[in-house]
Amino acid sequence: MEAAAKRGRNGGRPSVVDDDKRPASLARHAEGQALREIHRGVGVSLAVVHGVVAAARSTETAEETV
């Protein structure tokens, strides 16, 4: 792994959510859209939308405790 990292190669699958899809998903969620509607509209899986929303909630919670 270290040799690969030195060559600039990182393991793992590339993220499906790019810089456009994450804010779009969160904005739709803030408007009150259902997660299923968001996943159909943005073009990612329902599990990905759940992950994006959960990550945003955990970030908000962490910021509130600081």
Secondary structure, 3 states (H helix, E strand, C coil): CHHHHHCCCCCCCCCCCCCCHHHHHHHHHHCCCCHHHHHHHHCCCHHHHHHHHHHHHHHHHHHHHC
